[in-house]
């Protein structure tokens, strides 16, 4: 199992909308994540920062996440959620959620 974490800023004026969307996440989006071998996926919010954590159980993370990005239902979902988010200033060119480095883990 591989663990991934990432961070992005939540636009303050979009917090209620973002919370509403995730309170009733679309079944098609959840299915696309599961098809991509992603589980134990959480998004946390603190002081305007969204922190995501997920576990990946497949063998080709790049291919599986590319398949998610091609999924039409997920693309429609992102059309609603992306305007709620703002990449960090430290994000690389073209990067949306900025990867976070794991510095400690306890099983």
N, C-alpha and C positions, 0 to 999 in steps of 0.2 A: 504494500500500500504506500503510495506517495502522498505527501501532504503539500498543499499549496495555499498560500495566503496572498491577499492583495488589498490595496487601499485606494480609495478615491474620495473626493470631496462631494458632499451632498449639498445642493443649492438650498439655502434655508427656506426660500419661498416655495420649494417643491417637496418639503418634508412630508406634509400630510398626504400628498398624492403618492409619493413613493411608499409610504407605509400602507396606504389603501391598496395599491397594486400588489404588494407582497403579502398582504393579509389574505388575498385570494389569488395566489399565483396560478397561472393557466396550466391546466393538465398537460397540454401539448409541450410546453416549455419544460415541465418536470420530466416528461417522458424522454425528451431529447437529451436531458442531462443524464438520465439513467442509461440510455442507449450508449452514451459516451463513457460509461463506467465511472460516473461521478456520483458520490454519495456523501453522507455526513456533511452536507453543505449548509453553512450558516452565514448570515450577514449580520454584523453588529454595528451599532451607531453610537458614537461618542463625540461630543463637541464638533459636530458637523463633518466628521470623518466616518465613512463606511469602511468596515474591515470585513473582508470575506475569508472564509476558511472552508476548504473542501478536501476530500480524500479521493484519490484516483486509483482505481483498481485494474486499469487496462494495461496495454503494452505499448501504445503509441499515442502519447498525450497530444502531440501536435496534430496528428490526423483526427483524433477524436474531437478536439476543440474546433478544428476546421469544419468538421461535419456539423457541429452545433451552429457555427456561424453561417452555414448554408441552409439551415432549416428555416423554411418560410414562417412558421409560427413564432420561432424565436426571434427572427428579424422583425416581425410585427411587434413583439413584446419589447424589443430594444428600442423601437421607434417611440414607445411610451416612456421607458425608463431612462434612456440616454439623456433626454433634456433635463432630467432631475439631477444629473451628475456633472461634475467638473473635474477633469484630471488634475493631479497634483502638479505643482510647478516643476518638481523633480522628475516627472514622468518622461520617458524617452520619446523621441519624435514618433508620432503615430500610435503611441501606447495609451490605452484608455485606463483600465485598472492597473496601477503600478504594483509589480510583484514586491512582496515583503520577504526579507531574508529571515529564515528560522535561526534563532540564536540559542534556543533551549527547547528540549523536548523530554518529557517523562512519560513512559508507558506504565 
